[in-house]
Amino acid sequence: MAAQDAAAVELPASLPRFATHLKMHLEMHRGLMPARSGDLVADTSHARAPAGEALPDPA
């Protein structure tokens, strides 16, 4: 997950649509990783978190 956090920090502010797409893609992987390891509790709680909170504010 550290690599995902590092990737999110590197997103260019000049490309907000790309940043939104990549953030949602990273969130998808954050949800898949616990499921793949068999941790269905963490997977379920991540899936139920509001996805809109990960989106940047429209400018």
Distance bins in CASP14 RR format, pairs under 12 A and 6 or more apart:
PFRMAT RR
TARGET T0000
AUTHOR 0000-0000-0000
RMODE 2
METHOD distances of the structure
MODEL  1
1 7 0 0 0 0 0 1 0 0 0 0 0
1 8 0 0 0 0 0 1 0 0 0 0 0
1 26 0 0 0 0 1 0 0 0 0 0 0
1 27 0 0 0 0 0 1 0 0 0 0 0
1 29 0 0 0 0 1 0 0 0 0 0 0
1 30 1 0 0 1 0 0 0 0 0 0 0
1 31 0 0 0 0 0 1 0 0 0 0 0
1 32 0 0 0 0 0 1 0 0 0 0 0
1 33 1 0 0 1 0 0 0 0 0 0 0
1 34 0 0 0 0 0 1 0 0 0 0 0
1 42 0 0 0 0 0 1 0 0 0 0 0
1 46 0 0 0 0 0 1 0 0 0 0 0
2 8 0 0 0 0 0 1 0 0 0 0 0
2 9 0 0 0 0 0 1 0 0 0 0 0
2 26 0 0 0 0 0 1 0 0 0 0 0
2 30 0 0 0 0 0 1 0 0 0 0 0
3 9 0 0 0 0 0 1 0 0 0 0 0
3 10 0 0 0 0 0 1 0 0 0 0 0
3 26 0 0 0 0 1 0 0 0 0 0 0
3 29 0 0 0 0 0 1 0 0 0 0 0
3 30 0 0 0 0 0 1 0 0 0 0 0
3 33 0 0 0 0 0 1 0 0 0 0 0
4 10 0 0 0 0 0 1 0 0 0 0 0
4 11 0 0 0 0 0 1 0 0 0 0 0
4 22 0 0 0 0 1 0 0 0 0 0 0
4 23 0 0 0 0 1 0 0 0 0 0 0
4 25 0 0 0 0 1 0 0 0 0 0 0
4 26 1 0 1 0 0 0 0 0 0 0 0
4 27 0 0 0 0 1 0 0 0 0 0 0
4 28 0 0 0 0 0 1 0 0 0 0 0
4 29 1 0 0 1 0 0 0 0 0 0 0
4 30 1 0 0 1 0 0 0 0 0 0 0
4 31 0 0 0 0 0 1 0 0 0 0 0
4 32 0 0 0 0 0 1 0 0 0 0 0
4 33 0 0 0 0 1 0 0 0 0 0 0
4 54 0 0 0 0 0 1 0 0 0 0 0
5 11 0 0 0 0 0 1 0 0 0 0 0
5 23 0 0 0 0 0 1 0 0 0 0 0
5 26 0 0 0 0 1 0 0 0 0 0 0
5 27 0 0 0 0 0 1 0 0 0 0 0
5 29 0 0 0 0 0 1 0 0 0 0 0
5 30 0 0 0 0 1 0 0 0 0 0 0
6 26 0 0 0 0 0 1 0 0 0 0 0
7 18 0 0 0 0 0 1 0 0 0 0 0
7 19 0 0 0 0 0 1 0 0 0 0 0
7 22 1 0 0 1 0 0 0 0 0 0 0
7 23 0 0 0 0 1 0 0 0 0 0 0
7 25 0 0 0 0 1 0 0 0 0 0 0
7 26 1 0 0 1 0 0 0 0 0 0 0
7 27 0 0 0 0 0 1 0 0 0 0 0
7 29 0 0 0 0 0 1 0 0 0 0 0
7 30 0 0 0 0 0 1 0 0 0 0 0
8 19 0 0 0 0 1 0 0 0 0 0 0
8 20 0 0 0 0 0 1 0 0 0 0 0
8 22 1 0 0 1 0 0 0 0 0 0 0
8 23 1 0 0 1 0 0 0 0 0 0 0
8 24 0 0 0 0 0 1 0 0 0 0 0
8 25 0 0 0 0 0 1 0 0 0 0 0
8 26 1 0 0 1 0 0 0 0 0 0 0
8 27 0 0 0 0 1 0 0 0 0 0 0
8 29 0 0 0 0 0 1 0 0 0 0 0
8 30 0 0 0 0 0 1 0 0 0 0 0
8 54 0 0 0 0 1 0 0 0 0 0 0
8 56 0 0 0 0 0 1 0 0 0 0 0
9 19 0 0 0 0 0 1 0 0 0 0 0
9 22 0 0 0 0 0 1 0 0 0 0 0
9 23 0 0 0 0 0 1 0 0 0 0 0
9 26 0 0 0 0 0 1 0 0 0 0 0
10 18 0 0 0 0 0 1 0 0 0 0 0
10 19 0 0 0 0 1 0 0 0 0 0 0
10 22 0 0 0 0 1 0 0 0 0 0 0
10 23 0 0 0 0 0 1 0 0 0 0 0
10 26 0 0 0 0 0 1 0 0 0 0 0
11 17 0 0 0 0 0 1 0 0 0 0 0
11 18 1 0 0 1 0 0 0 0 0 0 0
11 19 1 0 1 0 0 0 0 0 0 0 0
11 20 0 0 0 0 1 0 0 0 0 0 0
11 21 0 0 0 0 1 0 0 0 0 0 0
11 22 1 0 0 1 0 0 0 0 0 0 0
11 23 1 0 0 1 0 0 0 0 0 0 0
11 24 0 0 0 0 0 1 0 0 0 0 0
11 25 0 0 0 0 0 1 0 0 0 0 0
11 26 0 0 0 0 1 0 0 0 0 0 0
11 56 0 0 0 0 1 0 0 0 0 0 0
12 18 1 0 0 1 0 0 0 0 0 0 0
12 19 1 0 0 1 0 0 0 0 0 0 0
12 22 0 0 0 0 0 1 0 0 0 0 0
12 56 0 0 0 0 0 1 0 0 0 0 0
13 19 1 0 0 1 0 0 0 0 0 0 0
13 20 0 0 0 0 0 1 0 0 0 0 0
13 56 0 0 0 0 1 0 0 0 0 0 0
13 57 0 0 0 0 0 1 0 0 0 0 0
13 59 0 0 0 0 1 0 0 0 0 0 0
14 59 0 0 0 0 0 1 0 0 0 0 0
15 21 0 0 0 0 1 0 0 0 0 0 0
15 22 0 0 0 0 1 0 0 0 0 0 0
15 23 0 0 0 0 0 1 0 0 0 0 0
15 56 0 0 0 0 0 1 0 0 0 0 0
16 22 0 0 0 0 0 1 0 0 0 0 0
16 23 0 0 0 0 0 1 0 0 0 0 0
16 55 0 0 0 0 1 0 0 0 0 0 0
16 56 1 0 0 1 0 0 0 0 0 0 0
16 57 0 0 0 0 1 0 0 0 0 0 0
16 58 1 0 0 1 0 0 0 0 0 0 0
16 59 1 0 0 1 0 0 0 0 0 0 0
17 23 0 0 0 0 0 1 0 0 0 0 0
17 24 0 0 0 0 0 1 0 0 0 0 0
17 55 0 0 0 0 0 1 0 0 0 0 0
17 56 0 0 0 0 1 0 0 0 0 0 0
17 58 0 0 0 0 0 1 0 0 0 0 0
17 59 0 0 0 0 0 1 0 0 0 0 0
18 24 0 0 0 0 0 1 0 0 0 0 0
18 25 0 0 0 0 0 1 0 0 0 0 0
18 56 0 0 0 0 0 1 0 0 0 0 0
19 25 0 0 0 0 0 1 0 0 0 0 0
19 26 0 0 0 0 0 1 0 0 0 0 0
19 54 0 0 0 0 0 1 0 0 0 0 0
19 55 0 0 0 0 1 0 0 0 0 0 0
19 56 1 0 0 1 0 0 0 0 0 0 0
19 57 0 0 0 0 0 1 0 0 0 0 0
19 58 0 0 0 0 0 1 0 0 0 0 0
19 59 0 0 0 0 0 1 0 0 0 0 0
20 26 0 0 0 0 0 1 0 0 0 0 0
20 27 0 0 0 0 0 1 0 0 0 0 0
20 51 0 0 0 0 0 1 0 0 0 0 0
20 52 0 0 0 0 1 0 0 0 0 0 0
20 54 0 0 0 0 1 0 0 0 0 0 0
20 55 1 0 1 0 0 0 0 0 0 0 0
20 56 1 0 0 1 0 0 0 0 0 0 0
20 57 0 0 0 0 0 1 0 0 0 0 0
20 58 0 0 0 0 1 0 0 0 0 0 0
20 59 0 0 0 0 0 1 0 0 0 0 0
21 27 0 0 0 0 0 1 0 0 0 0 0
21 28 0 0 0 0 0 1 0 0 0 0 0
21 54 0 0 0 0 0 1 0 0 0 0 0
21 55 0 0 0 0 0 1 0 0 0 0 0
21 56 0 0 0 0 0 1 0 0 0 0 0
22 28 0 0 0 0 0 1 0 0 0 0 0
22 29 0 0 0 0 0 1 0 0 0 0 0
22 54 0 0 0 0 0 1 0 0 0 0 0
22 55 0 0 0 0 0 1 0 0 0 0 0
22 56 0 0 0 0 0 1 0 0 0 0 0
23 29 0 0 0 0 0 1 0 0 0 0 0
23 30 0 0 0 0 0 1 0 0 0 0 0
23 51 0 0 0 0 1 0 0 0 0 0 0
23 52 0 0 0 0 1 0 0 0 0 0 0
23 53 0 0 0 0 0 1 0 0 0 0 0
23 54 1 0 1 0 0 0 0 0 0 0 0
23 55 1 0 0 1 0 0 0 0 0 0 0
23 56 1 0 0 1 0 0 0 0 0 0 0
24 30 0 0 0 0 0 1 0 0 0 0 0
24 31 0 0 0 0 0 1 0 0 0 0 0
24 51 1 0 0 1 0 0 0 0 0 0 0
24 52 0 0 0 0 1 0 0 0 0 0 0
24 53 0 0 0 0 0 1 0 0 0 0 0
24 54 1 0 0 1 0 0 0 0 0 0 0
24 55 1 0 0 1 0 0 0 0 0 0 0
24 56 0 0 0 0 0 1 0 0 0 0 0
25 31 0 0 0 0 0 1 0 0 0 0 0
25 32 0 0 0 0 0 1 0 0 0 0 0
25 51 0 0 0 0 0 1 0 0 0 0 0
25 54 0 0 0 0 0 1 0 0 0 0 0
26 32 0 0 0 0 0 1 0 0 0 0 0
26 33 0 0 0 0 0 1 0 0 0 0 0
26 46 0 0 0 0 0 1 0 0 0 0 0
26 51 0 0 0 0 0 1 0 0 0 0 0
26 54 0 0 0 0 1 0 0 0 0 0 0
27 33 0 0 0 0 0 1 0 0 0 0 0
27 46 0 0 0 0 1 0 0 0 0 0 0
27 47 0 0 0 0 1 0 0 0 0 0 0
27 49 0 0 0 0 1 0 0 0 0 0 0
27 50 0 0 0 0 0 1 0 0 0 0 0
27 51 1 0 0 1 0 0 0 0 0 0 0
27 52 0 0 0 0 1 0 0 0 0 0 0
27 53 0 0 0 0 1 0 0 0 0 0 0
27 54 1 0 1 0 0 0 0 0 0 0 0
27 55 0 0 0 0 1 0 0 0 0 0 0
28 35 0 0 0 0 0 1 0 0 0 0 0
28 43 0 0 0 0 0 1 0 0 0 0 0
28 46 0 0 0 0 1 0 0 0 0 0 0
28 47 0 0 0 0 1 0 0 0 0 0 0
28 51 0 0 0 0 1 0 0 0 0 0 0
28 54 0 0 0 0 0 1 0 0 0 0 0
29 35 0 0 0 0 0 1 0 0 0 0 0
29 36 0 0 0 0 1 0 0 0 0 0 0
29 43 0 0 0 0 0 1 0 0 0 0 0
29 46 0 0 0 0 0 1 0 0 0 0 0
30 36 0 0 0 0 0 1 0 0 0 0 0
30 39 0 0 0 0 0 1 0 0 0 0 0
30 42 0 0 0 0 1 0 0 0 0 0 0
30 43 0 0 0 0 1 0 0 0 0 0 0
30 45 0 0 0 0 0 1 0 0 0 0 0
30 46 1 0 0 1 0 0 0 0 0 0 0
30 47 0 0 0 0 0 1 0 0 0 0 0
30 49 0 0 0 0 1 0 0 0 0 0 0
30 51 0 0 0 0 0 1 0 0 0 0 0
30 54 0 0 0 0 1 0 0 0 0 0 0
31 37 0 0 0 0 0 1 0 0 0 0 0
31 38 0 0 0 0 0 1 0 0 0 0 0
31 39 0 0 0 0 1 0 0 0 0 0 0
31 40 0 0 0 0 0 1 0 0 0 0 0
31 41 0 0 0 0 0 1 0 0 0 0 0
31 42 1 0 0 1 0 0 0 0 0 0 0
31 43 1 0 1 0 0 0 0 0 0 0 0
31 44 0 0 0 0 1 0 0 0 0 0 0
31 45 0 0 0 0 1 0 0 0 0 0 0
31 46 1 0 1 0 0 0 0 0 0 0 0
31 47 1 0 0 1 0 0 0 0 0 0 0
31 48 0 0 0 0 0 1 0 0 0 0 0
31 49 0 0 0 0 1 0 0 0 0 0 0
31 51 0 0 0 0 0 1 0 0 0 0 0
31 54 0 0 0 0 0 1 0 0 0 0 0
32 38 0 0 0 0 0 1 0 0 0 0 0
32 39 0 0 0 0 0 1 0 0 0 0 0
32 40 0 0 0 0 0 1 0 0 0 0 0
32 42 0 0 0 0 0 1 0 0 0 0 0
32 43 1 0 0 1 0 0 0 0 0 0 0
32 46 0 0 0 0 1 0 0 0 0 0 0
32 47 0 0 0 0 1 0 0 0 0 0 0
33 39 0 0 0 0 1 0 0 0 0 0 0
33 42 0 0 0 0 1 0 0 0 0 0 0
33 43 0 0 0 0 1 0 0 0 0 0 0
33 46 0 0 0 0 1 0 0 0 0 0 0
34 40 1 0 0 1 0 0 0 0 0 0 0
34 41 0 0 0 0 1 0 0 0 0 0 0
34 42 1 1 0 0 0 0 0 0 0 0 0
34 43 1 0 1 0 0 0 0 0 0 0 0
34 44 0 0 0 0 1 0 0 0 0 0 0
34 45 0 0 0 0 1 0 0 0 0 0 0
34 46 1 0 0 1 0 0 0 0 0 0 0
34 47 0 0 0 0 1 0 0 0 0 0 0
35 41 0 0 0 0 0 1 0 0 0 0 0
35 42 0 0 0 0 1 0 0 0 0 0 0
35 43 1 1 0 0 0 0 0 0 0 0 0
35 44 0 0 0 0 1 0 0 0 0 0 0
35 45 0 0 0 0 0 1 0 0 0 0 0
35 46 0 0 0 0 1 0 0 0 0 0 0
35 47 0 0 0 0 1 0 0 0 0 0 0
36 42 0 0 0 0 0 1 0 0 0 0 0
36 43 0 0 0 0 1 0 0 0 0 0 0
37 43 0 0 0 0 1 0 0 0 0 0 0
38 44 0 0 0 0 0 1 0 0 0 0 0
39 45 0 0 0 0 1 0 0 0 0 0 0
39 46 0 0 0 0 1 0 0 0 0 0 0
40 46 0 0 0 0 0 1 0 0 0 0 0
40 47 0 0 0 0 1 0 0 0 0 0 0
41 47 0 0 0 0 0 1 0 0 0 0 0
41 48 0 0 0 0 0 1 0 0 0 0 0
42 48 0 0 0 0 0 1 0 0 0 0 0
42 49 0 0 0 0 0 1 0 0 0 0 0
43 49 0 0 0 0 0 1 0 0 0 0 0
46 54 0 0 0 0 0 1 0 0 0 0 0
52 58 0 0 0 0 0 1 0 0 0 0 0
END
